[in-house]
């Protein structure tokens, strides 16, 4: 499984990670954020590498489905772009709030 789109996956996880089950979150975080291999994770949880892979794939699919339906990231990025193009102090304050 490729870690090439880590930035996109991290953003999805930041927005929707709390909607994923605890076990799936643990496996996902160990793989993407703690840089453990699937083999190391499988040994830690006494499951097969295939089960680890399936869990990670299912988590990514769920995160993408949440975004497809809720579009929170899309709306967030549009707000950032709109606020960034504005020059006055109110827009600058809004931008600060958006990044909190």
N, CA, C and O of each residue as an XYZ file, in Angstrom:
400
protein
N       0.852     -1.184      0.000
C       0.000      0.000      0.000
C       0.892      1.239      0.000
O       1.834      1.350      0.785
N       0.579      2.132     -0.870
C       1.415      3.322     -1.053
C       1.089      4.406     -0.028
O      -0.063      4.599      0.361
N       2.124      5.095      0.388
C       1.941      6.222      1.300
C       2.130      7.539      0.559
O       2.382      8.573      1.179
N       2.010      7.505     -0.774
C       2.282      8.681     -1.599
C       1.365      9.860     -1.311
O       1.829     11.000     -1.314
N       0.104      9.631     -1.068
C      -0.809     10.748     -0.830
C      -1.000     10.981      0.667
O      -2.125     11.157      1.134
N       0.083     10.982      1.403
C       0.015     11.150      2.853
C      -0.636     12.472      3.242
O      -1.380     12.528      4.221
N      -0.366     13.527      2.495
C      -0.957     14.830      2.812
C      -2.485     14.767      2.701
O      -3.200     15.236      3.587
N      -2.967     14.190      1.620
C      -4.416     14.066      1.416
C      -5.037     13.148      2.467
O      -6.090     13.456      3.025
N      -4.383     12.029      2.729
C      -4.888     11.077      3.716
C      -4.889     11.698      5.113
O      -5.822     11.483      5.888
N      -3.857     12.461      5.433
C      -3.792     13.142      6.736
C      -4.924     14.145      6.889
O      -5.523     14.258      7.958
N      -5.213     14.869      5.824
C      -6.300     15.844      5.863
C      -7.640     15.140      6.073
O      -8.453     15.574      6.889
N      -7.864     14.068      5.344
C      -9.093     13.285      5.529
C      -9.193     12.790      6.967
O     -10.257     12.855      7.584
N      -8.083     12.298      7.492
C      -8.072     11.773      8.851
C      -8.310     12.876      9.879
O      -9.011     12.662     10.868
N      -7.734     14.046      9.653
C      -7.955     15.175     10.564
C      -9.435     15.534     10.644
O      -9.952     15.826     11.723
N     -10.103     15.513      9.518
C     -11.508     15.901      9.484
C     -12.447     14.793      9.960
O     -13.424     15.069     10.657
N     -12.165     13.559      9.596
C     -13.132     12.484      9.813
C     -12.635     11.330     10.681
O     -13.370     10.366     10.896
N     -11.418     11.408     11.176
C     -10.858     10.308     11.957
C     -11.676      9.930     13.178
O     -11.700      8.765     13.574
N     -12.337     10.891     13.771
C     -13.133     10.600     14.972
C     -14.361      9.739     14.658
O     -15.014      9.235     15.572
N     -14.672      9.572     13.380
C     -15.825      8.765     12.983
C     -15.453      7.299     12.724
O     -16.317      6.484     12.403
N     -14.185      6.977     12.862
C     -13.683      5.628     12.606
C     -13.593      4.868     13.933
O     -13.357      5.473     14.979
N     -13.779      3.551     13.892
C     -13.691      2.747     15.117
C     -12.282      2.828     15.712
O     -11.307      3.083     15.006
N     -12.201      2.610     16.998
C     -10.919      2.731     17.707
C      -9.856      1.790     17.145
O      -8.717      2.203     16.930
N     -10.214      0.543     16.907
C      -9.222     -0.419     16.412
C      -8.719     -0.003     15.032
O      -7.519     -0.058     14.763
N      -9.631      0.410     14.165
C      -9.207      0.862     12.835
C      -8.325      2.102     12.942
O      -7.351      2.239     12.202
N      -8.666      3.009     13.865
C      -7.830      4.205     14.064
C      -6.424      3.812     14.495
O      -5.439      4.339     13.977
N      -6.332      2.888     15.439
C      -5.020      2.457     15.933
C      -4.173      1.882     14.801
O      -3.008      2.246     14.643
N      -4.759      0.993     14.025
C      -4.026      0.368     12.915
C      -3.611      1.421     11.898
O      -2.471      1.428     11.432
N      -4.529      2.302     11.557
C      -4.272      3.368     10.585
C      -3.140      4.275     11.060
O      -2.225      4.582     10.296
N      -3.201      4.700     12.314
C      -2.179      5.594     12.870
C      -0.813      4.912     12.939
O       0.210      5.530     12.642
N      -0.801      3.655     13.325
C       0.474      2.937     13.391
C       1.121      2.864     12.014
O       2.336      3.013     11.882
N       0.315      2.636     11.002
C       0.849      2.501      9.650
C       1.258      3.846      9.059
O       2.374      3.992      8.561
N       0.366      4.824      9.109
C       0.632      6.095      8.433
C       1.445      7.089      9.259
O       2.277      7.812      8.711
N       1.216      7.131     10.547
C       1.833      8.184     11.353
C       3.004      7.689     12.207
O       3.903      8.466     12.528
N       3.001      6.412     12.576
C       4.104      5.862     13.368
C       5.047      5.025     12.516
O       6.044      4.498     13.009
N       4.725      4.909     11.248
C       5.593      4.263     10.251
C       5.898      2.796     10.545
O       6.982      2.313     10.218
N       4.958      2.087     11.157
C       5.127      0.650     11.343
C       4.760     -0.062     10.048
O       3.921      0.420      9.285
N       5.381     -1.194      9.804
C       5.031     -1.987      8.627
C       3.763     -2.786      8.923
O       3.357     -2.939     10.075
N       3.156     -3.287      7.864
C       1.968     -4.125      8.059
C       2.320     -5.377      8.843
O       1.517     -5.868      9.636
N       3.517     -5.887      8.621
C       3.963     -7.068      9.356
C       4.073     -6.766     10.854
O       3.631     -7.564     11.681
N       4.655     -5.627     11.200
C       4.779     -5.238     12.615
C       3.407     -5.061     13.258
O       3.198     -5.457     14.405
N       2.487     -4.474     12.527
C       1.132     -4.271     13.054
C       0.433     -5.617     13.221
O      -0.256     -5.845     14.215
N       0.611     -6.501     12.249
C      -0.030     -7.824     12.337
C       0.478     -8.596     13.555
O      -0.294     -9.295     14.211
N       1.759     -8.473     13.856
C       2.316     -9.135     15.040
C       1.774     -8.512     16.324
O       1.472     -9.221     17.284
N       1.655     -7.203     16.338
C       1.157     -6.492     17.524
C      -0.277     -6.905     17.873
O      -0.613     -7.062     19.047
N      -1.115     -7.078     16.852
C      -2.527     -7.397     17.074
C      -2.858     -8.874     16.862
O      -4.015     -9.276     16.981
N      -1.854     -9.671     16.550
C      -2.059    -11.101     16.280
C      -3.105    -11.325     15.188
O      -4.014    -12.142     15.327
N      -2.947    -10.582     14.109
C      -3.810    -10.734     12.941
C      -2.917    -10.873     11.707
O      -1.709    -10.643     11.776
N      -3.509    -11.244     10.602
C      -2.718    -11.417      9.384
C      -2.384    -10.067      8.752
O      -3.048     -9.061      9.003
N      -1.336    -10.073      7.925
C      -0.997     -8.862      7.166
C      -2.163     -8.473      6.267
O      -2.423     -7.290      6.043
N      -2.850     -9.464      5.762
C      -4.012     -9.215      4.908
C      -5.108     -8.475      5.680
O      -5.762     -7.583      5.140
N      -5.300     -8.847      6.934
C      -6.302     -8.171      7.770
C      -5.895     -6.720      8.029
O      -6.743     -5.827      8.056
N      -4.609     -6.492      8.216
C      -4.104     -5.124      8.402
C      -4.360     -4.312      7.137
O      -4.873     -3.195      7.197
N      -4.002     -4.880      6.005
C      -4.209     -4.204      4.724
C      -5.687     -3.901      4.496
O      -6.045     -2.798      4.082
N      -6.539     -4.882      4.769
C      -7.987     -4.690      4.596
C      -8.509     -3.578      5.497
O      -9.350     -2.779      5.085
N      -8.011     -3.532      6.723
C      -8.433     -2.496      7.668
C      -8.031     -1.109      7.185
O      -8.825     -0.170      7.245
N      -6.806     -0.984      6.709
C      -6.316      0.310      6.216
C      -7.108      0.745      4.988
O      -7.511      1.903      4.879
N      -7.327     -0.190      4.067
C      -8.108      0.125      2.863
C      -9.536      0.531      3.220
O     -10.073      1.483      2.654
N     -10.147     -0.188      4.157
C     -11.516      0.129      4.570
C     -11.580      1.498      5.241
O     -12.539      2.246      5.052
N     -10.560      1.816      6.019
C     -10.511      3.125      6.679
C     -10.413      4.239      5.647
O     -11.135      5.232      5.734
N      -9.531      4.079      4.679
C      -9.385      5.097      3.627
C     -10.679      5.232      2.833
O     -11.094      6.341      2.495
N     -11.306      4.110      2.541
C     -12.585      4.150      1.813
C     -13.640      4.902      2.627
O     -14.382      5.720      2.083
N     -13.703      4.626      3.919
C     -14.661      5.322      4.789
C     -14.386      6.818      4.833
O     -15.308      7.625      4.724
N     -13.120      7.188      4.991
C     -12.756      8.608      5.037
C     -13.153      9.309      3.739
O     -13.691     10.416      3.763
N     -12.885      8.660      2.613
C     -13.269      9.236      1.318
C     -14.785      9.337      1.169
O     -15.292     10.312      0.614
N     -15.506      8.335      1.661
C     -16.970      8.381      1.602
C     -17.529      9.523      2.447
O     -18.474     10.198      2.040
N     -16.941      9.735      3.622
C     -17.386     10.854      4.455
C     -17.217     12.172      3.703
O     -18.119     13.010      3.694
N     -16.054     12.347      3.074
C     -15.807     13.587      2.336
C     -16.733     13.704      1.131
O     -17.224     14.791      0.826
N     -16.969     12.601      0.456
C     -17.844     12.618     -0.715
C     -19.249     13.083     -0.335
O     -19.898     13.791     -1.105
N     -19.713     12.691      0.834
C     -21.066     13.056      1.254
C     -21.128     14.390      1.997
O     -22.046     15.181      1.780
N     -20.167     14.637      2.860
C     -20.220     15.836      3.703
C     -19.492     17.035      3.102
O     -19.886     18.179      3.330
N     -18.443     16.780      2.344
C     -17.668     17.819      1.655
C     -17.089     18.884      2.599
O     -16.970     20.051      2.227
N     -16.737     18.479      3.801
C     -16.187     19.434      4.769
C     -14.829     19.968      4.337
O     -14.545     21.152      4.517
N     -13.993     19.117      3.774
C     -12.665     19.556      3.325
C     -12.806     20.483      2.131
O     -12.158     21.529      2.068
N     -13.642     20.104      1.197
C     -13.867     20.952      0.016
C     -14.335     22.349      0.432
O     -13.840     23.353     -0.080
N     -15.282     22.405      1.353
C     -15.791     23.698      1.828
C     -14.709     24.468      2.585
O     -14.588     25.685      2.441
N     -13.934     23.761      3.383
C     -12.843     24.383      4.141
C     -11.832     25.029      3.188
O     -11.428     26.174      3.386
N     -11.432     24.291      2.162
C     -10.446     24.809      1.208
C     -10.998     25.995      0.417
O     -10.259     26.925      0.095
N     -12.279     25.965      0.108
C     -12.903     27.104     -0.585
C     -12.910     28.342      0.312
O     -12.644     29.454     -0.143
N     -13.219     28.130      1.601
C     -13.205     29.261      2.547
C     -11.808     29.854      2.659
O     -11.642     31.073      2.634
N     -10.815     28.998      2.780
C      -9.426     29.460      2.878
C      -9.058     30.279      1.648
O      -8.478     31.358      1.767
N      -9.389     29.775      0.482
C      -9.057     30.471     -0.765
C      -9.761     31.823     -0.829
O      -9.149     32.828     -1.188
N     -11.024     31.846     -0.488
C     -11.800     33.088     -0.526
C     -11.260     34.103      0.474
O     -11.066     35.272      0.138
N     -11.023     33.663      1.680
C     -10.526     34.565      2.723
C      -9.117     35.048      2.383
O      -8.780     36.206      2.631
N      -8.301     34.170      1.820
C      -6.924     34.537      1.459
C      -6.874     35.609      0.385
O      -5.929     36.395      0.336
N      -7.873     35.646     -0.467
C      -7.885     36.630     -1.551
C      -8.346     38.008     -1.078
O      -8.259     38.990     -1.816
N      -8.827     38.065      0.132
C      -9.331     39.316      0.695
C      -8.190     40.047      1.414
O      -7.321     39.406      2.005
N      -8.192     41.355      1.366
C      -7.080     42.136      1.912
C      -7.363     42.812      3.257
O      -6.421     43.184      3.957
N      -8.599     42.976      3.625
C      -8.867     43.775      4.826
C      -8.630     42.984      6.118
O      -8.414     41.772      6.091
N      -8.676     43.696      7.242
C      -8.371     43.108      8.546
C      -9.373     42.034      8.956
O      -9.007     41.053      9.604
N     -10.623     42.217      8.581
C     -11.644     41.225      8.934
C     -11.299     39.882      8.292
O     -11.400     38.836      8.934
N     -10.900     39.916      7.043
C     -10.527     38.681      6.344
C      -9.309     38.034      6.985
O      -9.240     36.810      7.094
N      -8.364     38.834      7.402
C      -7.174     38.294      8.052
C      -7.542     37.609      9.365
O      -6.985     36.563      9.700
N      -8.469     38.191     10.100
C      -8.936     37.584     11.351
C      -9.663     36.272     11.062
O      -9.471     35.282     11.768
N     -10.498     36.270     10.023
C     -11.210     35.053      9.642
C     -10.230     33.943      9.266
O     -10.440     32.777      9.602
N      -9.184     34.307      8.582
C      -8.166     33.340      8.183
C      -7.462     32.756      9.413
O      -7.184     31.558      9.462
N      -7.181     33.593     10.387
C      -6.576     33.120     11.633
C      -7.492     32.119     12.327
O      -7.039     31.084     12.816
N      -8.778     32.435     12.365
C      -9.754     31.546     13.000
C      -9.822     30.215     12.260
O      -9.896     29.157     12.883
N      -9.798     30.269     10.949
C      -9.895     29.056     10.131
C      -8.736     28.106     10.401
O      -8.900     26.890     10.303
N      -7.567     28.645     10.740
C      -6.390     27.811     10.977
C      -6.201     27.427     12.438
O      -5.228     26.745     12.760
N      -7.074     27.828     13.314
C      -6.947     27.467     14.738
C      -7.186     25.995     14.949
O      -7.120     25.514     16.081
